[in-house]
Amino acid sequence: MKYRFFLSLMVLFLISSCNKYSEGPAFSLLTRNARISNDWTLQSYTKDGTALFDVNAEEQNLSIEKDGTYSRTTISTTLGQLQSLTSHGTWSFENSQANVNFMESGDLLGVTYEIILLKNKTLKIRQTDFNNAVYDWTFIAD
């Protein structure tokens, strides 16, 4: 009985220490690929904690497919006219699935983001620029 208790405790400790992302989850029945493959809508975008995105003025959508492709759409109103900008390309996990890289079609280099949070309905990614400014994007699934 004592042996089972210690074995259970050890397994629990190992599972909780396997968390790749700083904001969880510690355990999920869905694979990372299944969790990231979704239709996402930008909820917030910050630089060093200061909001840079107004959900009432602009809409940004990110569709990540299981086949390794993505598309991004930005819809805004400029001078009373709806403007839409779309890009697409490929995505891949990097650094033992701790980062995600988006490479737009026609580009030679992709943009890599650290995954902070990856849940079934929430995705938070981070990028730090050469001036050590920290940019955070938080997406929610539709």
N, CA, C and O atoms as CSV, one atom per row, in Angstrom:
chain,resi,resn,atom,element,x,y,z
A,1,MET,N,N,0.824,-1.186,0.000
A,1,MET,CA,C,0.000,0.000,0.000
A,1,MET,C,C,0.868,1.250,0.000
A,1,MET,O,O,0.606,2.193,-0.747
A,2,LYS,N,N,1.896,1.257,0.833
A,2,LYS,CA,C,2.809,2.391,0.894
A,2,LYS,C,C,3.497,2.602,-0.459
A,2,LYS,O,O,3.693,3.729,-0.912
A,3,TYR,N,N,3.854,1.481,-1.083
A,3,TYR,CA,C,4.546,1.521,-2.367
A,3,TYR,C,C,3.664,2.183,-3.430
A,3,TYR,O,O,4.153,3.007,-4.203
A,4,ARG,N,N,2.388,1.840,-3.481
A,4,ARG,CA,C,1.461,2.445,-4.446
A,4,ARG,C,C,1.304,3.936,-4.204
A,4,ARG,O,O,1.262,4.724,-5.149
A,5,PHE,N,N,1.218,4.317,-2.957
A,5,PHE,CA,C,1.082,5.731,-2.633
A,5,PHE,C,C,2.286,6.525,-3.142
A,5,PHE,O,O,2.120,7.567,-3.776
A,6,PHE,N,N,3.491,6.035,-2.866
A,6,PHE,CA,C,4.692,6.739,-3.321
A,6,PHE,C,C,4.822,6.715,-4.836
A,6,PHE,O,O,5.277,7.693,-5.429
A,7,LEU,N,N,4.435,5.625,-5.470
A,7,LEU,CA,C,4.464,5.544,-6.931
A,7,LEU,C,C,3.471,6.531,-7.531
A,7,LEU,O,O,3.788,7.207,-8.510
A,8,SER,N,N,2.282,6.623,-6.959
A,8,SER,CA,C,1.273,7.578,-7.433
A,8,SER,C,C,1.755,9.012,-7.249
A,8,SER,O,O,1.570,9.852,-8.130
A,9,LEU,N,N,2.357,9.284,-6.133
A,9,LEU,CA,C,2.897,10.611,-5.865
A,9,LEU,C,C,3.995,10.966,-6.861
A,9,LEU,O,O,4.059,12.098,-7.342
A,10,MET,N,N,4.846,10.015,-7.166
A,10,MET,CA,C,5.933,10.234,-8.115
A,10,MET,C,C,5.399,10.493,-9.524
A,10,MET,O,O,5.897,11.379,-10.218
A,11,VAL,N,N,4.395,9.733,-9.951
A,11,VAL,CA,C,3.787,9.931,-11.264
A,11,VAL,C,C,3.138,11.309,-11.337
A,11,VAL,O,O,3.277,12.000,-12.346
A,12,LEU,N,N,2.441,11.713,-10.298
A,12,LEU,CA,C,1.823,13.028,-10.253
A,12,LEU,C,C,2.874,14.122,-10.357
A,12,LEU,O,O,2.671,15.098,-11.080
A,13,PHE,N,N,3.973,13.986,-9.663
A,13,PHE,CA,C,5.056,14.956,-9.717
A,13,PHE,C,C,5.636,15.037,-11.123
A,13,PHE,O,O,5.898,16.134,-11.617
A,14,LEU,N,N,5.838,13.911,-11.768
A,14,LEU,CA,C,6.400,13.893,-13.121
A,14,LEU,C,C,5.464,14.538,-14.129
A,14,LEU,O,O,5.910,15.277,-15.007
A,15,ILE,N,N,4.173,14.264,-14.011
A,15,ILE,CA,C,3.210,14.861,-14.931
A,15,ILE,C,C,3.175,16.368,-14.759
A,15,ILE,O,O,3.138,17.096,-15.751
A,16,SER,N,N,3.184,16.849,-13.535
A,16,SER,CA,C,3.120,18.296,-13.304
A,16,SER,C,C,4.406,18.993,-13.731
A,16,SER,O,O,4.377,20.180,-14.055
A,17,SER,N,N,5.509,18.299,-13.739
A,17,SER,CA,C,6.765,18.932,-14.134
A,17,SER,C,C,6.978,18.895,-15.640
A,17,SER,O,O,7.949,19.472,-16.128
A,18,CYS,N,N,6.093,18.227,-16.399
A,18,CYS,CA,C,6.226,18.110,-17.847
A,18,CYS,C,C,5.594,19.273,-18.591
A,18,CYS,O,O,5.557,19.248,-19.821
A,19,ASN,N,N,5.106,20.270,-17.913
A,19,ASN,CA,C,4.439,21.385,-18.537
A,19,ASN,C,C,5.428,22.219,-19.337
A,19,ASN,O,O,6.382,22.756,-18.775
A,20,LYS,N,N,5.211,22.333,-20.640
A,20,LYS,CA,C,6.103,23.099,-21.501
A,20,LYS,C,C,5.814,24.596,-21.463
A,20,LYS,O,O,6.702,25.407,-21.724
A,21,TYR,N,N,4.587,24.962,-21.140
A,21,TYR,CA,C,4.169,26.347,-21.261
A,21,TYR,C,C,3.993,26.967,-19.878
A,21,TYR,O,O,3.447,26.346,-18.967
A,22,SER,N,N,4.465,28.198,-19.741
A,22,SER,CA,C,4.515,28.828,-18.423
A,22,SER,C,C,3.137,29.026,-17.790
A,22,SER,O,O,3.023,29.069,-16.565
A,23,GLU,N,N,2.092,29.148,-18.609
A,23,GLU,CA,C,0.757,29.354,-18.054
A,23,GLU,C,C,-0.141,28.137,-18.232
A,23,GLU,O,O,-1.364,28.270,-18.208
A,24,GLY,N,N,0.440,26.955,-18.409
A,24,GLY,CA,C,-0.320,25.710,-18.410
A,24,GLY,C,C,-0.903,25.338,-19.754
A,24,GLY,O,O,-0.608,26.014,-20.740
A,25,PRO,N,N,-1.696,24.326,-19.845
A,25,PRO,CA,C,-2.102,23.418,-18.785
A,25,PRO,C,C,-1.030,22.372,-18.516
A,25,PRO,O,O,-0.194,22.100,-19.377
A,26,ALA,N,N,-1.053,21.794,-17.341
A,26,ALA,CA,C,-0.066,20.786,-16.981
A,26,ALA,C,C,-0.337,19.468,-17.684
A,26,ALA,O,O,0.588,18.702,-17.957
A,27,PHE,N,N,-1.598,19.203,-17.976
A,27,PHE,CA,C,-1.959,17.940,-18.599
A,27,PHE,C,C,-3.167,18.155,-19.493
A,27,PHE,O,O,-4.095,18.875,-19.125
A,28,SER,N,N,-3.160,17.531,-20.676
A,28,SER,CA,C,-4.293,17.618,-21.580
A,28,SER,C,C,-4.447,16.297,-22.318
A,28,SER,O,O,-3.459,15.642,-22.652
A,29,LEU,N,N,-5.681,15.916,-22.566
A,29,LEU,CA,C,-5.939,14.708,-23.347
A,29,LEU,C,C,-5.735,14.962,-24.835
A,29,LEU,O,O,-5.517,14.021,-25.599
A,30,LEU,N,N,-5.803,16.230,-25.255
A,30,LEU,CA,C,-5.583,16.587,-26.654
A,30,LEU,C,C,-4.095,16.819,-26.908
A,30,LEU,O,O,-3.381,17.325,-26.043
A,31,THR,N,N,-3.645,16.450,-28.083
A,31,THR,CA,C,-2.253,16.700,-28.452
A,31,THR,C,C,-2.050,18.195,-28.688
A,31,THR,O,O,-3.016,18.937,-28.867
A,32,ARG,N,N,-0.804,18.629,-28.688
A,32,ARG,CA,C,-0.514,20.040,-28.964
A,32,ARG,C,C,-0.987,20.422,-30.358
A,32,ARG,O,O,-1.522,21.511,-30.567
A,33,ASN,N,N,-0.788,19.521,-31.306
A,33,ASN,CA,C,-1.221,19.773,-32.675
A,33,ASN,C,C,-2.734,19.961,-32.745
A,33,ASN,O,O,-3.216,20.836,-33.465
A,34,ALA,N,N,-3.485,19.152,-32.006
A,34,ALA,CA,C,-4.945,19.272,-31.985
A,34,ALA,C,C,-5.380,20.563,-31.300
A,34,ALA,O,O,-6.366,21.173,-31.714
A,35,ARG,N,N,-4.667,20.990,-30.265
A,35,ARG,CA,C,-5.037,22.219,-29.543
A,35,ARG,C,C,-4.738,23.472,-30.350
A,35,ARG,O,O,-5.513,24.428,-30.309
A,36,ILE,N,N,-3.623,23.488,-31.088
A,36,ILE,CA,C,-3.255,24.703,-31.819
A,36,ILE,C,C,-4.022,24.827,-33.126
A,36,ILE,O,O,-4.193,25.935,-33.634
A,37,SER,N,N,-4.483,23.720,-33.677
A,37,SER,CA,C,-5.233,23.734,-34.934
A,37,SER,C,C,-6.657,24.181,-34.655
A,37,SER,O,O,-7.471,23.419,-34.134
A,38,ASN,N,N,-6.949,25.437,-35.011
A,38,ASN,CA,C,-8.247,26.011,-34.677
A,38,ASN,C,C,-8.421,27.312,-35.450
A,38,ASN,O,O,-7.493,27.778,-36.111
A,39,ASP,N,N,-9.603,27.889,-35.366
A,39,ASP,CA,C,-9.870,29.222,-35.888
A,39,ASP,C,C,-9.832,30.179,-34.715
A,39,ASP,O,O,-10.704,30.139,-33.847
A,40,TRP,N,N,-8.812,31.053,-34.683
A,40,TRP,CA,C,-8.554,31.919,-33.544
A,40,TRP,C,C,-8.927,33.363,-33.872
A,40,TRP,O,O,-8.790,33.811,-35.010
A,41,THR,N,N,-9.399,34.077,-32.858
A,41,THR,CA,C,-9.684,35.505,-32.965
A,41,THR,C,C,-8.848,36.231,-31.920
A,41,THR,O,O,-8.828,35.849,-30.750
A,42,LEU,N,N,-8.154,37.286,-32.356
A,42,LEU,CA,C,-7.302,38.037,-31.434
A,42,LEU,C,C,-8.156,38.741,-30.389
A,42,LEU,O,O,-9.085,39.482,-30.713
A,43,GLN,N,N,-7.819,38.493,-29.134
A,43,GLN,CA,C,-8.537,39.115,-28.015
A,43,GLN,C,C,-7.743,40.280,-27.443
A,43,GLN,O,O,-8.316,41.307,-27.078
A,44,SER,N,N,-6.411,40.122,-27.364
A,44,SER,CA,C,-5.570,41.216,-26.853
A,44,SER,C,C,-4.174,41.111,-27.447
A,44,SER,O,O,-3.691,40.032,-27.789
A,45,TYR,N,N,-3.549,42.278,-27.554
A,45,TYR,CA,C,-2.186,42.393,-28.058
A,45,TYR,C,C,-1.509,43.476,-27.237
A,45,TYR,O,O,-1.972,44.616,-27.216
A,46,THR,N,N,-0.419,43.134,-26.559
A,46,THR,CA,C,0.247,44.096,-25.685
A,46,THR,C,C,1.741,44.176,-25.985
A,46,THR,O,O,2.351,43.232,-26.487
A,47,LYS,N,N,2.297,45.316,-25.664
A,47,LYS,CA,C,3.747,45.509,-25.695
A,47,LYS,C,C,4.151,45.928,-24.298
A,47,LYS,O,O,3.733,46.977,-23.808
A,48,ASP,N,N,4.964,45.105,-23.658
A,48,ASP,CA,C,5.415,45.352,-22.283
A,48,ASP,C,C,4.233,45.640,-21.350
A,48,ASP,O,O,4.334,46.474,-20.450
A,49,GLY,N,N,3.118,44.945,-21.573
A,49,GLY,CA,C,1.946,45.078,-20.713
A,49,GLY,C,C,0.985,46.177,-21.102
A,49,GLY,O,O,-0.082,46.290,-20.499
A,50,THR,N,N,1.326,47.003,-22.100
A,50,THR,CA,C,0.466,48.092,-22.549
A,50,THR,C,C,-0.341,47.630,-23.758
A,50,THR,O,O,0.223,47.142,-24.737
A,51,ALA,N,N,-1.662,47.785,-23.685
A,51,ALA,CA,C,-2.535,47.332,-24.771
A,51,ALA,C,C,-2.273,48.118,-26.052
A,51,ALA,O,O,-2.176,49.345,-26.034
A,52,LEU,N,N,-2.159,47.382,-27.174
A,52,LEU,CA,C,-1.949,47.998,-28.480
A,52,LEU,C,C,-3.073,47.667,-29.453
A,52,LEU,O,O,-2.999,48.029,-30.627
A,53,PHE,N,N,-4.095,46.994,-28.988
A,53,PHE,CA,C,-5.136,46.487,-29.881
A,53,PHE,C,C,-6.494,46.866,-29.342
A,53,PHE,O,O,-6.773,46.689,-28.156
A,54,ASP,N,N,-7.347,47.394,-30.220
A,54,ASP,CA,C,-8.716,47.748,-29.853
A,54,ASP,C,C,-9.661,46.813,-30.600
A,54,ASP,O,O,-9.786,46.905,-31.821
A,55,VAL,N,N,-10.324,45.918,-29.878
A,55,VAL,CA,C,-11.208,44.940,-30.516
A,55,VAL,C,C,-12.387,45.601,-31.223
A,55,VAL,O,O,-13.008,44.989,-32.093
A,56,ASN,N,N,-12.701,46.839,-30.858
A,56,ASN,CA,C,-13.809,47.547,-31.504
A,56,ASN,C,C,-13.394,48.185,-32.827
A,56,ASN,O,O,-14.253,48.476,-33.659
A,57,ALA,N,N,-12.105,48.408,-33.038
A,57,ALA,CA,C,-11.636,49.078,-34.240
A,57,ALA,C,C,-11.080,48.119,-35.284
A,57,ALA,O,O,-10.978,48.473,-36.458
A,58,GLU,N,N,-10.728,46.932,-34.874
A,58,GLU,CA,C,-10.063,46.006,-35.786
A,58,GLU,C,C,-10.373,44.569,-35.381
A,58,GLU,O,O,-10.591,44.279,-34.205
A,59,GLU,N,N,-10.389,43.687,-36.352
A,59,GLU,CA,C,-10.574,42.256,-36.093
A,59,GLU,C,C,-9.432,41.499,-36.744
A,59,GLU,O,O,-9.129,41.708,-37.919
A,60,GLN,N,N,-8.803,40.626,-35.984
A,60,GLN,CA,C,-7.736,39.791,-36.526
A,60,GLN,C,C,-8.075,38.331,-36.273
A,60,GLN,O,O,-8.369,37.930,-35.146
A,61,ASN,N,N,-8.029,37.549,-37.333
A,61,ASN,CA,C,-8.331,36.124,-37.250
A,61,ASN,C,C,-7.134,35.323,-37.738
A,61,ASN,O,O,-6.447,35.715,-38.681
A,62,LEU,N,N,-6.901,34.209,-37.088
A,62,LEU,CA,C,-5.800,33.315,-37.427
A,62,LEU,C,C,-6.358,31.908,-37.501
A,62,LEU,O,O,-6.879,31.383,-36.517
A,63,SER,N,N,-6.246,31.305,-38.670
A,63,SER,CA,C,-6.734,29.943,-38.862
A,63,SER,C,C,-5.531,29.023,-39.037
A,63,SER,O,O,-4.800,29.123,-40.022
A,64,ILE,N,N,-5.331,28.126,-38.073
A,64,ILE,CA,C,-4.200,27.195,-38.097
A,64,ILE,C,C,-4.744,25.802,-38.408
A,64,ILE,O,O,-5.617,25.291,-37.707
A,65,GLU,N,N,-4.216,25.206,-39.461
A,65,GLU,CA,C,-4.692,23.893,-39.905
A,65,GLU,C,C,-3.733,22.793,-39.471
A,65,GLU,O,O,-2.540,23.030,-39.281
A,66,LYS,N,N,-4.271,21.587,-39.317
A,66,LYS,CA,C,-3.456,20.440,-38.912
A,66,LYS,C,C,-2.432,20.050,-39.972
A,66,LYS,O,O,-1.422,19.424,-39.654
A,67,ASP,N,N,-2.681,20.412,-41.223
A,67,ASP,CA,C,-1.768,20.034,-42.302
A,67,ASP,C,C,-0.516,20.916,-42.376
A,67,ASP,O,O,0.306,20.751,-43.278
A,68,GLY,N,N,-0.368,21.856,-41.423
A,68,GLY,CA,C,0.821,22.702,-41.382
A,68,GLY,C,C,0.682,24.012,-42.129
A,68,GLY,O,O,1.685,24.682,-42.373
A,69,THR,N,N,-0.535,24.401,-42.504
A,69,THR,CA,C,-0.758,25.675,-43.167
A,69,THR,C,C,-1.539,26.606,-42.236
A,69,THR,O,O,-2.182,26.163,-41.284
A,70,TYR,N,N,-1.469,27.896,-42.533
A,70,TYR,CA,C,-2.225,28.880,-41.755
A,70,TYR,C,C,-2.657,30.012,-42.675
A,70,TYR,O,O,-2.097,30.196,-43.756
A,71,SER,N,N,-3.654,30.763,-42.239
A,71,SER,CA,C,-4.028,32.010,-42.899
A,71,SER,C,C,-4.377,33.020,-41.816
A,71,SER,O,O,-4.928,32.679,-40.770
A,72,ARG,N,N,-4.041,34.268,-42.098
A,72,ARG,CA,C,-4.284,35.352,-41.136
A,72,ARG,C,C,-5.036,36.458,-41.873
A,72,ARG,O,O,-4.660,36.849,-42.978
A,73,THR,N,N,-6.102,36.957,-41.246
A,73,THR,CA,C,-6.910,38.010,-41.851
A,73,THR,C,C,-7.065,39.150,-40.860
A,73,THR,O,O,-7.384,38.930,-39.692
A,74,THR,N,N,-6.838,40.369,-41.333
A,74,THR,CA,C,-7.039,41.571,-40.531
A,74,THR,C,C,-8.111,42.402,-41.216
A,74,THR,O,O,-7.994,42.728,-42.398
A,75,ILE,N,N,-9.158,42.743,-40.469
A,75,ILE,CA,C,-10.250,43.554,-40.998
A,75,ILE,C,C,-10.319,44.834,-40.174
A,75,ILE,O,O,-10.432,44.788,-38.950
A,76,SER,N,N,-10.248,45.970,-40.852
A,76,SER,CA,C,-10.311,47.258,-40.162
A,76,SER,C,C,-11.126,48.235,-41.004
A,76,SER,O,O,-11.408,47.980,-42.175
A,77,THR,N,N,-11.493,49.341,-40.398
A,77,THR,CA,C,-12.213,50.397,-41.101
A,77,THR,C,C,-11.283,51.585,-41.259
A,77,THR,O,O,-10.773,52.124,-40.277
A,78,THR,N,N,-11.065,51.988,-42.500
A,78,THR,CA,C,-10.210,53.133,-42.798
A,78,THR,C,C,-11.018,54.109,-43.648
A,78,THR,O,O,-11.483,53.755,-44.731
A,79,LEU,N,N,-11.182,55.326,-43.164
A,79,LEU,CA,C,-11.958,56.360,-43.853
A,79,LEU,C,C,-13.353,55.873,-44.221
A,79,LEU,O,O,-13.858,56.170,-45.304
A,80,GLY,N,N,-13.972,55.125,-43.312
A,80,GLY,CA,C,-15.324,54.639,-43.520
A,80,GLY,C,C,-15.432,53.414,-44.411
A,80,GLY,O,O,-16.534,52.932,-44.671
A,81,GLN,N,N,-14.301,52.905,-44.884
A,81,GLN,CA,C,-14.298,51.744,-45.765
A,81,GLN,C,C,-13.697,50.537,-45.053
A,81,GLN,O,O,-12.691,50.660,-44.354
A,82,LEU,N,N,-14.316,49.372,-45.232
A,82,LEU,CA,C,-13.747,48.153,-44.680
A,82,LEU,C,C,-12.519,47.753,-45.485
A,82,LEU,O,O,-12.554,47.697,-46.714
A,83,GLN,N,N,-11.454,47.481,-44.782
A,83,GLN,CA,C,-10.207,47.041,-45.405
A,83,GLN,C,C,-9.885,45.650,-44.889
A,83,GLN,O,O,-10.016,45.385,-43.694
A,84,SER,N,N,-9.468,44.766,-45.772
A,84,SER,CA,C,-9.130,43.405,-45.386
A,84,SER,C,C,-7.745,43.064,-45.942
A,84,SER,O,O,-7.454,43.289,-47.116
A,85,LEU,N,N,-6.916,42.525,-45.077
A,85,LEU,CA,C,-5.565,42.109,-45.456
A,85,LEU,C,C,-5.410,40.651,-45.064
A,85,LEU,O,O,-5.625,40.295,-43.905
A,86,THR,N,N,-5.038,39.799,-46.017
A,86,THR,CA,C,-4.912,38.371,-45.763
A,86,THR,C,C,-3.518,37.895,-46.126
A,86,THR,O,O,-2.957,38.295,-47.146
A,87,SER,N,N,-2.969,37.040,-45.286
A,87,SER,CA,C,-1.695,36.388,-45.586
A,87,SER,C,C,-1.838,34.910,-45.258
A,87,SER,O,O,-2.710,34.514,-44.485
A,88,HIS,N,N,-0.981,34.110,-45.849
A,88,HIS,CA,C,-1.033,32.680,-45.579
A,88,HIS,C,C,0.364,32.095,-45.737
A,88,HIS,O,O,1.255,32.715,-46.318
A,89,GLY,N,N,0.531,30.900,-45.213
A,89,GLY,CA,C,1.824,30.243,-45.288
A,89,GLY,C,C,1.805,28.933,-44.531
A,89,GLY,O,O,0.777,28.260,-44.450
A,90,THR,N,N,2.958,28.579,-43.974
A,90,THR,CA,C,3.083,27.327,-43.227
A,90,THR,C,C,3.486,27.623,-41.794
A,90,THR,O,O,4.051,28.674,-41.492
A,91,TRP,N,N,3.186,26.681,-40.924
A,91,TRP,CA,C,3.568,26.808,-39.515
A,91,TRP,C,C,4.190,25.498,-39.067
A,91,TRP,O,O,3.938,24.441,-39.646
A,92,SER,N,N,5.009,25.586,-38.022
A,92,SER,CA,C,5.612,24.375,-37.457
A,92,SER,C,C,6.018,24.647,-36.012
A,92,SER,O,O,6.311,25.780,-35.629
A,93,PHE,N,N,6.028,23.576,-35.224
A,93,PHE,CA,C,6.542,23.674,-33.870
A,93,PHE,C,C,8.066,23.671,-33.936
A,93,PHE,O,O,8.657,23.075,-34.837
A,94,GLU,N,N,8.697,24.345,-32.973
A,94,GLU,CA,C,10.150,24.357,-32.845
A,94,GLU,C,C,10.514,24.213,-31.377
A,94,GLU,O,O,9.669,24.378,-30.497
A,95,ASN,N,N,11.774,23.906,-31.121
A,95,ASN,CA,C,12.293,23.839,-29.763
A,95,ASN,C,C,11.457,22.904,-28.892
A,95,ASN,O,O,10.952,23.300,-27.841
A,96,SER,N,N,11.318,21.659,-29.344
A,96,SER,CA,C,10.541,20.640,-28.622
A,96,SER,C,C,9.106,21.093,-28.362
A,96,SER,O,O,8.555,20.844,-27.290
A,97,GLN,N,N,8.517,21.748,-29.331
A,97,GLN,CA,C,7.133,22.230,-29.308
A,97,GLN,C,C,6.890,23.351,-28.301
A,97,GLN,O,O,5.744,23.608,-27.933
A,98,ALA,N,N,7.941,24.016,-27.853
A,98,ALA,CA,C,7.782,25.156,-26.951
A,98,ALA,C,C,7.554,26.447,-27.730
A,98,ALA,O,O,7.083,27.436,-27.168
A,99,ASN,N,N,7.885,26.444,-29.021
A,99,ASN,CA,C,7.725,27.610,-29.881
A,99,ASN,C,C,6.941,27.211,-31.126
A,99,ASN,O,O,6.872,26.036,-31.489
A,100,VAL,N,N,6.355,28.212,-31.769
A,100,VAL,CA,C,5.687,27.995,-33.048
A,100,VAL,C,C,6.252,29.007,-34.037
A,100,VAL,O,O,6.441,30.177,-33.705
A,101,ASN,N,N,6.520,28.543,-35.262
A,101,ASN,CA,C,7.087,29.381,-36.307
A,101,ASN,C,C,6.067,29.514,-37.428
A,101,ASN,O,O,5.512,28.519,-37.895
A,102,PHE,N,N,5.821,30.758,-37.861
A,102,PHE,CA,C,4.934,31.033,-38.984
A,102,PHE,C,C,5.783,31.577,-40.126
A,102,PHE,O,O,6.474,32.583,-39.970
A,103,MET,N,N,5.727,30.901,-41.283
A,103,MET,CA,C,6.469,31.359,-42.448
A,103,MET,C,C,5.471,31.716,-43.542
A,103,MET,O,O,4.811,30.849,-44.116
A,104,GLU,N,N,5.379,33.012,-43.815
A,104,GLU,CA,C,4.454,33.488,-44.830
A,104,GLU,C,C,4.936,33.046,-46.208
A,104,GLU,O,O,6.138,33.008,-46.472
A,105,SER,N,N,3.992,32.713,-47.080
A,105,SER,CA,C,4.331,32.286,-48.436
A,105,SER,C,C,5.165,33.358,-49.128
A,105,SER,O,O,4.820,34.539,-49.105
A,106,GLY,N,N,6.257,32.936,-49.739
A,106,GLY,CA,C,7.139,33.850,-50.443
A,106,GLY,C,C,8.272,34.399,-49.599
A,106,GLY,O,O,9.214,34.976,-50.143
A,107,ASP,N,N,8.209,34.236,-48.288
A,107,ASP,CA,C,9.272,34.711,-47.402
A,107,ASP,C,C,10.331,33.626,-47.224
A,107,ASP,O,O,10.039,32.436,-47.334
A,108,LEU,N,N,11.551,34.046,-46.952
A,108,LEU,CA,C,12.639,33.099,-46.715
A,108,LEU,C,C,12.809,32.772,-45.241
A,108,LEU,O,O,13.323,31.709,-44.893
A,109,LEU,N,N,12.379,33.681,-44.376
A,109,LEU,CA,C,12.482,33.471,-42.929
A,109,LEU,C,C,11.108,33.591,-42.300
A,109,LEU,O,O,10.290,34.418,-42.704
A,110,GLY,N,N,10.871,32.760,-41.316
A,110,GLY,CA,C,9.613,32.831,-40.588
A,110,GLY,C,C,9.760,33.649,-39.328
A,110,GLY,O,O,10.848,34.117,-38.991
A,111,VAL,N,N,8.649,33.812,-38.637
A,111,VAL,CA,C,8.621,34.523,-37.364
A,111,VAL,C,C,8.300,33.495,-36.286
A,111,VAL,O,O,7.303,32.780,-36.381
A,112,THR,N,N,9.151,33.422,-35.255
A,112,THR,CA,C,8.987,32.442,-34.186
A,112,THR,C,C,8.455,33.110,-32.937
A,112,THR,O,O,8.909,34.185,-32.544
A,113,TYR,N,N,7.476,32.453,-32.314
A,113,TYR,CA,C,6.844,32.929,-31.089
A,113,TYR,C,C,6.982,31.864,-30.013
A,113,TYR,O,O,6.907,30.670,-30.301
A,114,GLU,N,N,7.180,32.288,-28.790
A,114,GLU,CA,C,7.165,31.378,-27.653
A,114,GLU,C,C,5.707,31.135,-27.280
A,114,GLU,O,O,4.926,32.080,-27.175
A,115,ILE,N,N,5.343,29.887,-27.082
A,115,ILE,CA,C,3.984,29.568,-26.662
A,115,ILE,C,C,3.920,29.689,-25.144
A,115,ILE,O,O,4.614,28.969,-24.426
A,116,ILE,N,N,3.093,30.592,-24.667
A,116,ILE,CA,C,2.927,30.826,-23.237
A,116,ILE,C,C,1.787,29.982,-22.692
A,116,ILE,O,O,1.883,29.425,-21.598
A,117,LEU,N,N,0.705,29.890,-23.459
A,117,LEU,CA,C,-0.482,29.157,-23.041
A,117,LEU,C,C,-1.096,28.506,-24.270
A,117,LEU,O,O,-1.300,29.166,-25.289
A,118,LEU,N,N,-1.389,27.224,-24.179
A,118,LEU,CA,C,-2.030,26.505,-25.277
A,118,LEU,C,C,-3.097,25.591,-24.700
A,118,LEU,O,O,-2.817,24.494,-24.217
A,119,LYS,N,N,-4.334,26.080,-24.767
A,119,LYS,CA,C,-5.492,25.301,-24.342
A,119,LYS,C,C,-6.376,25.086,-25.565
A,119,LYS,O,O,-6.107,25.621,-26.641
A,120,ASN,N,N,-7.412,24.314,-25.390
A,120,ASN,CA,C,-8.318,24.018,-26.487
A,120,ASN,C,C,-8.951,25.290,-27.054
A,120,ASN,O,O,-9.173,25.373,-28.262
A,121,LYS,N,N,-9.244,26.274,-26.215
A,121,LYS,CA,C,-9.929,27.492,-26.655
A,121,LYS,C,C,-9.128,28.774,-26.409
A,121,LYS,O,O,-9.648,29.866,-26.639
A,122,THR,N,N,-7.876,28.669,-25.947
A,122,THR,CA,C,-7.052,29.842,-25.668
A,122,THR,C,C,-5.623,29.594,-26.129
A,122,THR,O,O,-5.044,28.542,-25.860
A,123,LEU,N,N,-5.062,30.581,-26.829
A,123,LEU,CA,C,-3.681,30.531,-27.284
A,123,LEU,C,C,-3.026,31.861,-26.940
A,123,LEU,O,O,-3.531,32.922,-27.307
A,124,LYS,N,N,-1.898,31.801,-26.234
A,124,LYS,CA,C,-1.145,33.009,-25.923
A,124,LYS,C,C,0.291,32.789,-26.388
A,124,LYS,O,O,0.952,31.833,-25.982
A,125,ILE,N,N,0.761,33.694,-27.248
A,125,ILE,CA,C,2.126,33.598,-27.775
A,125,ILE,C,C,2.874,34.882,-27.467
A,125,ILE,O,O,2.267,35.937,-27.282
A,126,ARG,N,N,4.200,34.785,-27.412
A,126,ARG,CA,C,5.044,35.913,-27.017
A,126,ARG,C,C,6.243,36.020,-27.949
A,126,ARG,O,O,6.797,35.025,-28.416
A,127,GLN,N,N,6.615,37.263,-28.197
A,127,GLN,CA,C,7.831,37.531,-28.967
A,127,GLN,C,C,8.594,38.642,-28.263
A,127,GLN,O,O,8.011,39.638,-27.835
A,128,THR,N,N,9.903,38.461,-28.147
A,128,THR,CA,C,10.771,39.481,-27.560
A,128,THR,C,C,11.668,40.000,-28.671
A,128,THR,O,O,12.361,39.220,-29.325
A,129,ASP,N,N,11.662,41.326,-28.892
A,129,ASP,CA,C,12.468,41.871,-29.980
A,129,ASP,C,C,13.902,42.159,-29.516
A,129,ASP,O,O,14.256,41.896,-28.366
A,130,PHE,N,N,14.705,42.692,-30.409
A,130,PHE,CA,C,16.123,42.928,-30.110
A,130,PHE,C,C,16.337,44.004,-29.055
A,130,PHE,O,O,17.431,44.102,-28.499
A,131,ASN,N,N,15.316,44.818,-28.763
A,131,ASN,CA,C,15.389,45.820,-27.688
A,131,ASN,C,C,14.807,45.290,-26.378
A,131,ASN,O,O,14.608,46.053,-25.433
A,132,ASN,N,N,14.535,43.983,-26.320
A,132,ASN,CA,C,13.944,43.317,-25.169
A,132,ASN,C,C,12.519,43.769,-24.862
A,132,ASN,O,O,12.047,43.602,-23.738
A,133,ALA,N,N,11.831,44.340,-25.850
A,133,ALA,CA,C,10.409,44.638,-25.699
A,133,ALA,C,C,9.648,43.322,-25.853
A,133,ALA,O,O,9.962,42.516,-26.729
A,134,VAL,N,N,8.649,43.110,-24.998
A,134,VAL,CA,C,7.899,41.857,-24.984
A,134,VAL,C,C,6.503,42.107,-25.550
A,134,VAL,O,O,5.753,42.944,-25.048
A,135,TYR,N,N,6.176,41.368,-26.600
A,135,TYR,CA,C,4.875,41.451,-27.258
A,135,TYR,C,C,4.098,40.170,-26.962
A,135,TYR,O,O,4.608,39.068,-27.167
A,136,ASP,N,N,2.867,40.317,-26.480
A,136,ASP,CA,C,2.011,39.175,-26.176
A,136,ASP,C,C,0.735,39.262,-27.006
A,136,ASP,O,O,0.089,40.308,-27.069
A,137,TRP,N,N,0.383,38.148,-27.640
A,137,TRP,CA,C,-0.858,38.004,-28.374
A,137,TRP,C,C,-1.694,36.945,-27.675
A,137,TRP,O,O,-1.203,35.852,-27.395
A,138,THR,N,N,-2.956,37.260,-27.389
A,138,THR,CA,C,-3.872,36.295,-26.794
A,138,THR,C,C,-5.033,36.105,-27.754
A,138,THR,O,O,-5.733,37.053,-28.109
A,139,PHE,N,N,-5.223,34.847,-28.168
A,139,PHE,CA,C,-6.291,34.483,-29.089
A,139,PHE,C,C,-7.295,33.586,-28.368
A,139,PHE,O,O,-6.939,32.833,-27.461
A,140,ILE,N,N,-8.554,33.683,-28.791
A,140,ILE,CA,C,-9.571,32.762,-28.295
A,140,ILE,C,C,-10.170,32.061,-29.513
A,140,ILE,O,O,-10.224,32.624,-30.606
A,141,ALA,N,N,-10.616,30.835,-29.306
A,141,ALA,CA,C,-11.222,30.066,-30.383
A,141,ALA,C,C,-12.692,30.408,-30.501
A,141,ALA,O,O,-13.360,30.698,-29.508
A,142,ASP,N,N,-13.174,30.373,-31.697
A,142,ASP,CA,C,-14.594,30.659,-31.958
A,142,ASP,C,C,-15.494,29.564,-31.465
A,142,ASP,O,O,-16.713,29.655,-31.609
